[in-house]
Amino acid sequence: MNRYNRHIILSEIGQEGQDKISKAKVLVIGAGGLGCPVLQYLTAAGIGTLGIVDFDVVELSNLQRQVLFGTSSLGENKASAAKKRLEDLNDSISIVAYPEKLTHKNAVDLFNQYDIIVDGSDNFATRYLVNDATVITNKPLVFGSIYKFEGQVSVFNYNNGPSYRCLFPTPPEKGTVPNCSEIGVLGVLPGIIGSMQANEVLKIILGLGQPLSGKLLCYNALNNQSITLKINKSASEIETVLDKKDSFHSQDVEEICDIEIDTISITEVINQTNIQIIDVRETHETPKVDSLDVTYMPLSVLESQLDKINPEKTKAIFCQSGIRSKKAVSMLKAFEIKNCYSLIEGASEINEFCQSADKLKIK
């Protein structure tokens, strides 16, 4: 009574509502930026059984936003470390850690053990896997995503509503969209979006308000504004997933997104002679890379400038952050141009490396 007093004295929740929360079983995919606030608030709320799926380990760069962890957690599996911290927060609930990778082989069996699935993953392959498994198991999916200063929240597969594939039917090519380790993210943003996800979970359990089914809430942390977009259900997309139900276990998560983008680092490039370095940014963009011989081929006109490419050389392609360079590699592969790589570093990092290493120009 004391622990959940502030819930129970709400007339909309009361003891009956708190009992619903205590009986609920929620599975959270990912104990990272989004998963941490989701797990904290659902644990504090008294979710009866809380599952955590994450095969990754805690790294120093995680601590900027993944507030469940501290320096004592470094090197530990995230699911296990989260379980340890959450059991201290609330020792009256059941917390189950799954320190393993979510796959087509284990997803359906795992999802069948829970009432609601929360997606806190950071890559498209896992998002489509989670969506398809929730469609097959008929479980509501609380979705969240973040990008730099913006976030999205929605509820899929709820009361015969739209699925994630109804919003994004076609996955992007693998490697063309960066995650936060490549592009960065404002540290407080996952806390905001993750808290919204936890709110949607509680609304579904309690039957309160209007869950974001058929809606995509888009939040901008820089101007503190949000808009809500309508999502139309696509029966054909859902039917396509269900048609593959029997073969779901044999699918490969990595096959969801089309192609692998080959990458190369500036340290590898700098020591090669038979190489062509290509900048696919627009001509007005800065900083310029003056310390290397660079061929300028903006992505917007790439197809019309293929004659600039030297077929005898290895092609190292860069942009500002890695998105356009990976897209360029994909495009060149489609034209059967071989030995194309996306530079891991962007223009600023290349300049910093060249200045610190005091390297000569590559001819």
C-alpha positions as CSV (number, residue, x, y, z in Angstrom):
1,M,0.0,0.0,0.0
2,N,2.8,2.4,0.9
3,R,4.9,1.7,-2.2
4,Y,2.1,2.3,-4.7
5,N,0.1,4.8,-2.6
6,R,0.3,7.6,-5.2
7,H,-1.2,5.2,-7.8
8,I,-3.9,3.8,-5.5
9,I,-5.2,7.2,-4.4
10,L,-5.8,8.1,-8.1
11,S,-9.5,7.4,-8.7
12,E,-8.7,6.4,-12.2
13,I,-6.3,3.6,-11.0
14,G,-7.1,2.6,-7.4
15,Q,-6.3,-0.8,-6.0
16,E,-8.0,-2.5,-8.9
17,G,-5.7,-0.8,-11.4
18,Q,-2.6,-1.4,-9.3
19,D,-3.6,-5.1,-9.2
20,K,-3.7,-5.0,-13.1
21,I,-0.2,-3.6,-13.1
22,S,1.1,-6.2,-10.7
23,K,-0.3,-9.0,-12.9
24,A,1.1,-7.6,-16.1
25,K,4.1,-9.2,-17.9
26,V,6.2,-6.8,-20.1
27,L,9.2,-7.6,-22.2
28,V,11.7,-4.9,-23.0
29,I,13.9,-5.3,-26.0
30,G,17.2,-3.5,-25.4
31,A,18.5,-2.1,-22.1
32,G,20.1,0.9,-23.8
33,G,19.1,4.6,-24.0
34,L,15.4,3.9,-24.4
35,G,15.3,0.7,-22.4
36,C,16.8,2.3,-19.3
37,P,14.0,4.8,-18.6
38,V,11.3,2.3,-19.7
39,L,12.7,-0.3,-17.2
40,Q,13.1,2.2,-14.4
41,Y,9.5,3.5,-14.5
42,L,7.9,0.1,-15.1
43,T,9.8,-1.4,-12.2
44,A,8.8,1.5,-10.0
45,A,5.2,1.2,-11.1
46,G,5.2,-2.5,-10.0
47,I,4.9,-4.4,-13.3
48,G,4.5,-8.0,-12.1
49,T,7.0,-9.6,-14.4
50,L,9.6,-7.6,-16.4
51,G,11.8,-9.2,-19.0
52,I,15.0,-7.7,-20.4
53,V,16.6,-8.8,-23.6
54,D,20.1,-7.5,-24.4
55,F,23.3,-9.3,-25.4
56,D,25.5,-6.1,-25.3
57,V,27.9,-5.1,-22.5
58,V,28.1,-1.7,-20.8
59,E,30.7,0.7,-22.3
60,L,31.9,4.0,-21.0
61,S,30.2,5.9,-23.9
62,N,26.8,4.5,-22.7
63,L,26.9,6.3,-19.4
64,Q,26.1,9.7,-21.0
65,R,22.4,8.5,-21.4
66,Q,22.0,5.0,-20.1
67,V,21.3,6.0,-16.5
68,L,20.7,2.6,-15.1
69,F,24.5,2.0,-15.2
70,G,27.5,3.4,-13.5
71,T,31.3,2.9,-13.7
72,S,30.9,-0.3,-11.6
73,S,28.8,-1.8,-14.5
74,L,31.5,-1.4,-17.2
75,G,32.0,-4.6,-19.0
76,E,28.9,-6.3,-17.6
77,N,26.1,-7.6,-19.7
78,K,23.4,-4.9,-19.9
79,A,20.4,-7.2,-19.2
80,S,22.2,-8.6,-16.1
81,A,23.4,-5.2,-14.9
82,A,20.0,-3.7,-15.3
83,K,18.3,-6.6,-13.4
84,K,20.7,-6.0,-10.5
85,R,20.0,-2.3,-10.3
86,L,16.2,-2.7,-10.8
87,E,15.9,-5.3,-8.0
88,D,17.3,-2.7,-5.7
89,L,14.6,-0.3,-6.9
90,N,11.8,-2.8,-6.4
91,D,12.4,-6.2,-4.8
92,S,8.7,-7.1,-4.9
93,I,8.4,-7.9,-8.6
94,S,9.9,-10.6,-10.9
95,I,12.7,-9.4,-13.2
96,V,14.1,-11.8,-15.8
97,A,17.3,-11.1,-17.7
98,Y,17.9,-12.6,-21.1
99,P,21.6,-11.9,-21.9
100,E,21.3,-13.1,-25.4
101,K,20.6,-11.8,-28.9
102,L,17.0,-11.6,-30.1
103,T,16.6,-13.8,-33.2
104,H,13.9,-15.4,-35.4
105,K,14.6,-18.6,-33.5
106,N,13.8,-17.3,-30.0
107,A,11.5,-14.3,-30.6
108,V,8.1,-16.0,-30.9
109,D,8.6,-18.4,-27.9
110,L,9.8,-15.5,-25.8
111,F,7.0,-13.1,-26.8
112,N,4.4,-15.7,-26.1
113,Q,5.4,-15.5,-22.4
114,Y,4.5,-11.8,-22.1
115,D,1.5,-9.5,-22.5
116,I,3.2,-6.4,-24.0
117,I,6.5,-5.9,-25.9
118,V,8.5,-2.7,-25.8
119,D,11.0,-2.0,-28.5
120,G,14.1,-0.1,-27.3
121,S,16.4,-1.4,-30.1
122,D,18.7,0.9,-32.2
123,N,18.7,-0.8,-35.6
124,F,16.2,-1.5,-38.3
125,A,16.8,-5.3,-38.6
126,T,15.8,-5.8,-35.0
127,R,12.8,-3.4,-35.3
128,Y,11.4,-5.4,-38.2
129,L,12.1,-8.7,-36.4
130,V,10.3,-7.4,-33.3
131,N,7.3,-6.2,-35.3
132,D,6.9,-9.4,-37.2
133,A,7.1,-11.5,-34.0
134,T,4.5,-9.3,-32.3
135,V,2.2,-9.6,-35.4
136,I,2.6,-13.4,-35.3
137,T,2.0,-13.7,-31.5
138,N,-0.7,-11.0,-31.5
139,K,1.0,-8.9,-28.9
140,P,0.8,-5.0,-28.6
141,L,4.2,-3.3,-29.4
142,V,5.2,-0.1,-27.8
143,F,7.7,1.5,-30.2
144,G,10.3,4.3,-29.7
145,S,13.2,5.6,-31.7
146,I,15.6,8.5,-31.4
147,Y,17.8,10.5,-33.8
148,K,20.1,13.3,-32.6
149,F,17.5,15.7,-31.1
150,E,14.3,14.1,-32.2
151,G,12.3,11.1,-31.1
152,Q,9.2,9.0,-32.1
153,V,6.7,7.0,-30.1
154,S,3.9,4.8,-31.3
155,V,1.8,1.7,-30.4
156,F,1.6,-1.1,-33.0
157,N,-0.5,-4.3,-33.3
158,Y,-2.9,-3.0,-30.6
159,N,-6.6,-4.0,-30.9
160,N,-6.2,-4.9,-34.6
161,G,-4.4,-1.6,-35.3
162,P,-1.6,-0.8,-37.7
163,S,1.8,-2.5,-37.5
164,Y,5.3,-1.0,-37.9
165,R,5.4,-2.3,-41.5
166,C,2.2,-0.3,-42.2
167,L,4.3,2.8,-41.4
168,F,7.6,1.7,-42.9
169,P,6.9,-1.2,-45.3
170,T,10.4,-1.3,-46.8
171,P,13.5,-1.4,-44.7
172,P,16.4,0.9,-45.6
173,E,19.5,-0.6,-47.1
174,K,21.8,-1.8,-44.4
175,G,24.3,0.8,-43.3
176,T,22.6,3.8,-44.9
177,V,21.0,5.1,-41.7
178,P,23.4,5.6,-38.7
179,N,22.6,4.8,-35.1
180,C,23.5,7.1,-32.2
181,S,27.1,5.7,-32.0
182,E,27.6,7.1,-35.5
183,I,25.6,10.3,-35.4
184,G,25.3,11.2,-31.7
185,V,22.3,11.8,-29.6
186,L,21.3,14.4,-26.9
187,G,21.7,12.6,-23.6
188,V,18.3,13.5,-22.1
189,L,16.4,12.6,-25.3
190,P,16.2,8.8,-24.6
191,G,14.9,9.6,-21.1
192,I,12.0,11.7,-22.6
193,I,11.1,9.2,-25.3
194,G,11.5,6.1,-23.0
195,S,9.3,7.7,-20.4
196,M,6.6,8.2,-23.1
197,Q,7.0,4.5,-23.9
198,A,6.5,3.5,-20.3
199,N,3.4,5.8,-20.2
200,E,1.9,3.9,-23.2
201,V,2.5,0.6,-21.5
202,L,0.7,1.7,-18.4
203,K,-2.2,3.1,-20.5
204,I,-2.6,-0.2,-22.2
205,I,-2.6,-2.2,-19.0
206,L,-5.0,0.1,-17.2
207,G,-7.2,0.8,-20.2
208,L,-6.8,4.6,-19.6
209,G,-6.7,7.4,-22.1
210,Q,-6.0,6.8,-25.8
211,P,-2.9,4.7,-26.6
212,L,-0.9,5.9,-29.6
213,S,-2.3,3.2,-31.9
214,G,-2.6,4.4,-35.4
215,K,-0.6,7.5,-34.5
216,L,3.1,8.5,-34.6
217,L,4.1,11.1,-32.0
218,C,7.2,13.0,-33.2
219,Y,9.1,15.1,-30.6
220,N,11.7,17.7,-31.1
221,A,13.9,18.5,-28.1
222,L,15.3,21.7,-29.5
223,N,12.0,23.6,-29.7
224,N,10.1,21.3,-27.3
225,Q,7.4,20.8,-29.9
226,S,5.6,17.7,-31.0
227,I,3.3,16.6,-33.8
228,T,1.2,13.5,-34.1
229,L,0.8,11.8,-37.5
230,K,-1.9,9.4,-38.5
231,I,-0.8,5.8,-39.5
232,N,-3.1,3.9,-41.8
233,K,-3.4,0.2,-41.5
234,S,-2.2,-1.9,-44.4
235,A,-3.9,-5.3,-44.3
236,S,-1.6,-6.6,-47.1
237,E,1.6,-5.8,-45.1
238,I,0.2,-7.7,-42.0
239,E,-1.0,-10.6,-44.2
240,T,2.4,-10.9,-45.7
241,V,4.0,-11.3,-42.3
242,L,1.4,-13.9,-41.3
243,D,1.9,-15.8,-44.5
244,K,5.5,-16.4,-43.5
245,K,4.6,-17.5,-39.9
246,D,5.5,-21.2,-40.4
247,S,8.9,-20.3,-41.8
248,F,9.6,-17.5,-39.3
249,H,12.0,-19.5,-37.2
250,S,14.3,-20.2,-40.1
251,Q,14.7,-16.6,-41.2
252,D,17.9,-14.6,-40.6
253,V,17.7,-11.2,-38.9
254,E,20.5,-9.9,-41.1
255,E,18.5,-10.7,-44.3
256,I,15.8,-8.1,-43.4
257,C,17.9,-5.2,-44.7
258,D,19.2,-5.7,-48.1
259,I,23.0,-5.3,-48.4
260,E,26.1,-5.0,-46.4
261,I,28.1,-1.7,-46.9
262,D,31.8,-2.2,-46.9
263,T,33.7,0.3,-44.7
264,I,37.3,1.4,-44.4
265,S,39.1,3.7,-41.9
266,I,41.3,6.7,-42.6
267,T,44.3,4.8,-41.1
268,E,43.9,2.2,-43.8
269,V,43.5,4.7,-46.6
270,I,46.4,6.9,-45.6
271,N,48.9,4.0,-46.2
272,Q,47.6,3.1,-49.6
273,T,48.8,4.5,-52.9
274,N,46.4,3.0,-55.4
275,I,43.3,4.7,-54.0
276,Q,40.8,7.3,-55.0
277,I,39.2,9.4,-52.3
278,I,35.7,10.7,-53.1
279,D,33.8,13.4,-51.3
280,V,30.0,13.1,-51.9
281,R,29.0,16.2,-50.0
282,E,27.6,19.2,-51.8
283,T,30.3,21.6,-53.0
284,H,29.4,24.3,-50.6
285,E,29.8,22.1,-47.5
286,T,32.7,22.5,-45.1
287,P,35.3,21.7,-43.8
288,K,37.2,21.0,-47.0
289,V,39.7,18.2,-46.9
290,D,42.8,19.9,-48.3
291,S,45.4,17.5,-47.0
292,L,44.4,14.7,-49.4
293,D,43.8,14.5,-53.1
294,V,40.0,14.4,-53.3
295,T,37.6,13.9,-56.1
296,Y,34.4,15.8,-55.6
297,M,31.2,14.0,-56.7
298,P,28.1,15.3,-54.8
299,L,25.6,12.5,-54.1
300,S,22.9,14.5,-55.8
301,V,24.7,14.2,-59.2
302,L,26.7,11.1,-58.6
303,E,25.1,9.1,-61.4
304,S,26.0,11.7,-64.0
305,Q,29.7,11.8,-62.9
306,L,30.6,8.2,-63.0
307,D,33.3,9.0,-65.6
308,K,35.3,10.6,-62.8
309,I,35.8,7.2,-61.2
310,N,39.0,5.4,-61.7
311,P,38.1,1.7,-62.2
312,E,41.7,0.6,-61.5
313,K,41.8,2.1,-58.0
314,T,40.1,1.4,-54.7
315,K,37.4,4.0,-53.9
316,A,37.2,5.5,-50.4
317,I,34.1,7.6,-50.1
318,F,33.3,10.0,-47.4
319,C,30.7,12.7,-46.4
320,Q,30.0,14.5,-43.1
321,S,28.7,11.7,-41.0
322,G,28.6,8.5,-43.0
323,I,25.0,8.4,-44.3
324,R,25.6,9.7,-47.8
325,S,28.9,7.8,-48.2
326,K,27.1,4.5,-47.5
327,K,24.3,5.5,-49.9
328,A,26.9,6.3,-52.5
329,V,28.6,2.9,-52.1
330,S,25.2,1.2,-52.6
331,M,24.6,3.2,-55.7
332,L,28.0,2.4,-57.2
333,K,27.5,-1.3,-56.5
334,A,24.3,-1.1,-58.5
335,F,26.4,0.2,-61.4
336,E,28.7,-2.8,-60.9
337,I,31.6,-0.6,-59.8
338,K,33.9,-2.6,-57.6
339,N,36.2,-1.9,-54.7
340,C,34.0,0.8,-53.2
341,Y,34.2,1.6,-49.4
342,S,32.5,4.0,-47.1
343,L,35.1,5.9,-44.9
344,I,34.2,5.4,-41.3
345,E,35.3,8.9,-40.5
346,G,33.6,12.1,-41.7
347,A,35.3,15.2,-43.1
348,S,36.1,16.8,-39.7
349,E,37.6,13.6,-38.4
350,I,39.7,13.1,-41.5
351,N,41.1,16.6,-41.2
352,E,41.9,16.0,-37.5
353,F,43.7,12.8,-38.3
354,C,45.7,14.2,-41.1
355,Q,46.7,17.2,-39.1
356,S,47.8,15.2,-36.1
357,A,49.6,12.6,-38.2
358,D,51.2,15.3,-40.4
359,K,50.7,13.0,-43.4
360,L,51.7,13.9,-47.0
361,K,49.1,14.0,-49.8
362,I,48.1,10.8,-51.4
363,K,48.8,10.8,-55.1
